[in-house]
């Protein structure tokens, strides 16, 4: 199946398919993942791969300071 056909069947733009295909996506909507799996007749684990990105992780404080006014 071509990337263009996949984009059409999933209902997302070619630009977004390209981002996913090239591994540049930071996130994916579950509805998009579900649609891709339906079209490709696969499970998420068949198309996703875990990559440790601790070098790019932002450590946020556990509690944000708020001032009461």
N, C-alpha and C positions, 0 to 999 in steps of 0.2 A: 504494500500500500504506500502510495506517495505521501509526503508530508502535507501537501496541499489537500489531498483527499482526507487525511486524518483530521486536519484542522476543520474542514467542512463538516465532517461527521460528528466531531466533538462539539463544534459550535464556538470555537475560539479563533482568534486571528492567527495568521501566519507568523506574525512577529512573536506572539506568545508561544507558539509551538517551537519556534526557533530558539527562544530563550530556554525552554525545557530541554530541547534536543541537545543543545550545546552545554548543558550543565550550569547555566548561569542563573537559574532561578533561585531565589532566596526562600520562596514558599510556593505552595500550590493549594488552591482551594480543593476541599474534599469533593465537591461536586464536579470539578474538572477531572480529578483523579478517577472518580467513579465513571465519568463519561468515557475517559480514555480506556479504562479497563473493560467497559462494556463493548466498545468498538473493537478492541483488540482481543477480546475474549481471554483475559488474563487476570491475574491477581496483582495487587500493588507491589508485592515483593518481587514480581517478575520484571518490573520496570524501574524500581527504586533501588538505590544503593546508598548505604550509610557512609558518610565521609566525615571524619573527625575535623571539626572546624574550630577547635579551641583557640587557635591563634587569632581568629576573627570575632571571638565572643566578647560582647560588652557585658561587664559585670555591673548590674544595676544594684543600688542599695535595696535592702530588704524592705525598708520602710521609708517613704518619702517624707521629708519634713514639711509640715503644714503649719501655717500660723493661723490662729483663731482670731478673727476680727469681728 
